[in-house]
């Protein structure tokens, strides 16, 4: 499993992170957006920017309430590879949107039993004491997802808040959603994914020891497990790799290494110009472009030849 601690200094600063419901008074009476916000895509950014503008206009603190693990992964244990971003990446992206605070609710069995009204009373009213609540038009909450926009509006006077429903953002007449982005990731449509995210989609993790086959054939790689990220289309990608020490172009293969009869899904990255050992270092693999599907080669010579072609293509065109 990936260790998702990249650079803690990225989270230092103004945004206060709460892992419980004991909210400081200076973060109450606030403008709050609620949701999973997986990916922090352009649609999410629209909601959050509107909420921040409302907070600024009314001189109120601005925050987000999100859930960990994601509810869909809590209720369906079979869903393992689902996330667009890790929790840490989500925190980093939210901080860039100038939040005053972030509340991360532990989505467990007890919390899942809260009725819609209990959710409003306990979270929105007693803890956050929010004045303006920003949600998407399909927001569902409470036990068996029985709560919706109508529920929020019905209780708004009783619990002293105003519900603001944002219209979904559309691109080419289609609603931008995390579901669509996951589908595009699985199809290898990385260029489209990056446009919808307004940044490069990335997988972050700790470099693990492999069998050093890449080094033996002249192309050393950094190996990472995919963990609970959405699985991209298997194959070769142009990438940019970075951590706190370097920022380099490269190529990466995601797959089972059929030439070697591999059994486990692995991300292998050849980072241009990096020769030193990166074991146990946390790196970020930014996906730029899909190059070709994964393929089984008859021998190592064919594999070496194809890798050279892939590298030349990336160096010239990406």
Legacy VTK file of the C-alpha trace (Angstrom):
# vtk DataFile Version 3.0
C-alpha trace
ASCII
DATASET POLYDATA
POINTS 318 float
0.000 0.000 0.000
1.298 3.453 -0.859
2.615 5.724 1.804
1.010 9.032 0.862
3.118 11.426 2.889
4.727 13.595 0.217
5.825 16.891 1.697
4.205 17.984 4.908
5.410 21.542 4.457
2.863 21.785 1.606
0.128 21.753 4.242
1.633 24.303 6.590
-0.101 27.634 6.548
-3.549 29.034 7.002
-5.861 26.056 6.387
-6.814 24.376 9.665
-7.563 20.654 9.389
-10.070 19.047 11.760
-10.219 15.267 12.133
-13.073 15.590 14.641
-16.107 17.789 15.188
-14.576 20.070 17.814
-14.525 23.194 15.675
-12.875 26.387 16.919
-15.219 29.327 17.423
-13.357 31.402 14.840
-14.327 28.779 12.219
-17.995 28.664 13.163
-20.743 30.848 11.661
-19.173 30.050 8.335
-19.687 29.315 4.659
-19.282 25.564 4.117
-19.225 23.322 1.043
-19.976 19.619 1.598
-18.967 16.729 -0.644
-16.449 14.031 -1.511
-14.605 16.368 -3.897
-12.650 13.477 -5.397
-10.309 14.981 -7.949
-11.096 18.647 -7.170
-12.050 18.981 -10.850
-13.325 22.127 -12.599
-16.880 21.469 -11.398
-15.711 21.253 -7.783
-13.593 24.359 -8.262
-16.654 26.271 -9.453
-18.598 25.359 -6.294
-15.680 26.165 -4.005
-14.904 29.478 -5.695
-18.544 30.573 -5.369
-18.519 29.609 -1.689
-15.277 31.494 -1.090
-16.689 34.606 -2.771
-19.773 34.409 -0.529
-17.559 34.114 2.538
-15.449 37.071 1.488
-18.498 39.224 0.774
-20.042 38.423 4.163
-16.715 38.434 6.054
-17.203 34.834 7.193
-14.765 31.917 7.437
-14.811 29.475 4.526
-14.465 25.717 4.881
-15.171 22.281 3.450
-16.653 19.144 4.985
-15.551 15.913 3.359
-15.533 12.207 4.220
-12.848 9.574 4.691
-13.023 6.891 3.505
-15.209 7.822 0.579
-18.732 6.495 1.351
-18.905 4.359 -1.810
-15.713 2.567 -0.740
-17.005 2.140 2.814
-20.267 0.513 1.726
-18.748 -1.639 -1.009
-15.521 -3.263 0.207
-14.986 -4.765 -3.248
-14.297 -1.305 -4.650
-10.543 -0.951 -4.186
-9.262 1.142 -7.093
-11.527 4.156 -7.179
-9.874 7.390 -6.130
-8.780 10.157 -8.459
-6.735 11.742 -5.667
-5.343 10.443 -2.406
-6.532 12.168 0.763
-3.235 14.001 1.016
-3.483 15.249 -2.563
-7.027 16.415 -1.821
-5.759 18.429 1.145
-3.076 20.071 -0.996
-5.547 21.028 -3.743
-8.086 22.377 -1.256
-5.430 24.504 0.421
-4.667 26.079 -2.967
-8.315 27.180 -3.095
-7.731 29.275 0.048
-9.863 27.432 2.585
-9.795 28.628 6.171
-10.574 25.145 7.448
-11.200 21.565 6.364
-13.323 19.085 8.335
-12.584 15.423 7.566
-15.370 13.218 8.906
-14.494 9.615 9.679
-17.103 7.764 7.645
-17.672 4.683 9.777
-20.592 2.427 10.672
-21.812 4.732 13.454
-21.727 7.808 11.245
-23.482 5.970 8.402
-26.464 5.356 10.727
-27.156 9.079 11.248
-30.519 10.113 9.853
-30.675 13.117 7.536
-31.977 15.356 10.334
-29.350 14.061 12.780
-26.687 14.878 10.195
-28.000 18.437 9.876
-28.374 18.930 13.620
-25.034 17.402 14.659
-22.737 18.433 11.807
-24.176 21.531 10.180
-25.827 23.174 13.203
-23.992 22.158 16.391
-20.432 21.682 15.094
-19.917 23.931 12.088
-22.764 26.347 12.900
-22.634 27.241 9.226
-24.658 30.118 7.813
-24.396 29.231 4.116
-24.233 25.633 2.932
-23.024 24.969 -0.621
-23.921 21.631 -2.217
-24.282 20.152 -5.692
-27.785 19.525 -7.054
-27.472 15.739 -6.614
-26.163 15.807 -3.032
-27.458 12.929 -0.896
-26.777 12.351 2.797
-27.947 10.598 5.949
-28.946 6.990 6.571
-29.571 5.166 3.266
-28.941 8.508 1.491
-32.484 9.619 2.286
-31.488 13.255 2.690
-31.383 15.541 -0.355
-31.710 19.193 -1.354
-35.368 19.311 -0.321
-34.409 17.973 3.124
-31.744 20.630 3.567
-34.146 23.416 2.616
-36.913 22.028 4.847
-34.721 22.278 7.949
-32.878 25.484 7.046
-35.034 27.829 9.130
-35.047 25.540 12.161
-31.249 25.197 12.165
-30.434 28.695 10.959
-28.611 28.218 7.673
-29.230 28.876 3.999
-28.781 26.177 1.347
-27.088 27.243 -1.875
-27.405 24.722 -4.726
-24.901 25.122 -7.533
-25.612 24.129 -11.112
-23.169 21.566 -12.539
-20.398 22.798 -14.781
-20.625 21.566 -18.370
-17.970 21.114 -21.008
-19.034 20.313 -24.574
-22.618 20.046 -23.228
-21.620 17.259 -20.788
-21.599 17.621 -17.004
-18.112 17.441 -15.497
-18.102 14.772 -12.795
-15.688 12.505 -10.935
-17.459 9.516 -12.522
-16.716 10.761 -16.041
-13.101 11.483 -15.112
-12.623 7.961 -13.704
-14.001 6.545 -16.936
-11.617 8.638 -19.031
-8.703 7.511 -16.841
-9.661 3.879 -17.507
-9.767 4.643 -21.246
-6.318 6.239 -21.269
-7.764 9.635 -22.267
-5.264 11.445 -20.065
-5.165 14.675 -22.071
-8.937 15.041 -21.557
-8.628 14.149 -17.874
-5.994 16.829 -17.333
-8.204 19.469 -18.956
-11.120 18.566 -16.667
-8.858 18.676 -13.602
-7.074 21.843 -14.770
-3.793 20.104 -13.868
-1.997 16.841 -14.583
-3.559 13.745 -13.021
-1.000 12.073 -10.793
-0.277 9.037 -8.664
1.828 9.601 -5.589
3.633 6.926 -3.636
6.752 5.400 -2.169
9.243 3.678 -4.466
9.410 -0.045 -3.716
12.025 -2.637 -4.591
11.419 -4.597 -7.765
13.329 -7.371 -9.512
15.704 -4.901 -11.215
14.852 -6.166 -14.689
14.710 -2.632 -16.063
18.211 -1.892 -14.816
19.526 -5.133 -16.347
18.242 -4.174 -19.822
19.472 -0.589 -19.588
16.294 1.198 -18.451
16.154 1.453 -14.637
12.685 2.088 -13.252
11.039 3.300 -10.062
8.288 0.896 -9.046
5.102 1.978 -7.289
1.932 0.131 -6.345
-1.309 1.640 -7.638
-3.039 1.293 -4.235
-6.629 2.620 -4.268
-6.229 4.994 -7.230
-8.414 4.581 -10.294
-6.611 2.217 -12.652
-5.592 3.807 -15.963
-5.685 1.958 -19.251
-2.786 -0.485 -19.182
0.157 0.648 -21.254
2.902 3.230 -21.658
2.531 6.918 -20.784
4.559 10.083 -21.102
5.020 11.424 -17.582
6.627 14.104 -15.478
8.041 12.837 -12.202
8.900 14.975 -9.220
9.521 15.141 -5.514
11.151 17.798 -3.349
14.543 17.147 -4.998
13.843 16.905 -8.740
11.378 17.504 -11.578
11.980 15.393 -14.698
10.286 13.975 -17.787
10.026 10.233 -18.260
7.948 7.291 -19.409
5.909 4.909 -17.309
4.316 1.540 -17.861
1.220 0.464 -15.978
0.438 -3.202 -16.224
1.321 -6.783 -15.387
4.586 -7.024 -17.388
3.366 -9.852 -19.693
6.817 -10.325 -21.238
7.938 -11.547 -17.793
4.630 -13.280 -16.952
3.988 -10.785 -14.146
1.044 -11.354 -11.812
0.693 -8.062 -9.927
-0.350 -4.664 -11.258
2.563 -2.247 -11.058
3.534 1.261 -12.093
7.109 1.360 -13.438
8.616 4.753 -14.269
11.837 5.430 -16.163
12.765 8.971 -15.155
15.091 10.686 -17.615
18.398 11.794 -16.102
17.877 10.132 -12.712
20.398 7.389 -12.003
20.487 7.382 -8.203
18.599 4.928 -6.022
15.141 6.220 -5.066
13.989 3.300 -2.878
11.626 4.444 -0.108
11.484 7.967 -1.570
8.015 9.387 -2.161
7.544 10.597 -5.713
4.747 12.065 -7.777
4.028 10.605 -11.241
2.161 13.143 -13.394
0.492 11.609 -16.446
0.823 13.656 -19.628
-0.099 11.451 -22.594
-0.993 7.853 -23.426
1.613 6.378 -25.796
0.610 2.753 -26.498
-1.155 -0.263 -24.930
0.757 -2.833 -22.901
2.164 -5.618 -25.085
3.857 -8.992 -24.638
7.149 -9.234 -26.520
8.740 -12.433 -27.777
12.104 -11.634 -26.239
14.112 -8.979 -24.369
15.651 -7.618 -27.564
12.199 -6.693 -28.926
11.272 -5.120 -25.596
14.492 -3.058 -25.519
13.907 -1.871 -29.073
10.342 -0.764 -28.283
11.387 1.037 -25.090
13.946 3.035 -27.097
11.210 3.983 -29.581
8.897 5.023 -26.718
11.594 7.138 -25.068
12.504 8.891 -28.330
8.851 9.631 -29.022
8.360 11.180 -25.589
11.565 13.223 -25.747
10.712 14.611 -29.190
6.977 15.181 -28.946
5.993 15.688 -25.312
LINES 1 319
318 0 1 2 3 4 5 6 7 8 9 10 11 12 13 14 15 16 17 18 19 20 21 22 23 24 25 26 27 28 29 30 31 32 33 34 35 36 37 38 39 40 41 42 43 44 45 46 47 48 49 50 51 52 53 54 55 56 57 58 59 60 61 62 63 64 65 66 67 68 69 70 71 72 73 74 75 76 77 78 79 80 81 82 83 84 85 86 87 88 89 90 91 92 93 94 95 96 97 98 99 100 101 102 103 104 105 106 107 108 109 110 111 112 113 114 115 116 117 118 119 120 121 122 123 124 125 126 127 128 129 130 131 132 133 134 135 136 137 138 139 140 141 142 143 144 145 146 147 148 149 150 151 152 153 154 155 156 157 158 159 160 161 162 163 164 165 166 167 168 169 170 171 172 173 174 175 176 177 178 179 180 181 182 183 184 185 186 187 188 189 190 191 192 193 194 195 196 197 198 199 200 201 202 203 204 205 206 207 208 209 210 211 212 213 214 215 216 217 218 219 220 221 222 223 224 225 226 227 228 229 230 231 232 233 234 235 236 237 238 239 240 241 242 243 244 245 246 247 248 249 250 251 252 253 254 255 256 257 258 259 260 261 262 263 264 265 266 267 268 269 270 271 272 273 274 275 276 277 278 279 280 281 282 283 284 285 286 287 288 289 290 291 292 293 294 295 296 297 298 299 300 301 302 303 304 305 306 307 308 309 310 311 312 313 314 315 316 317
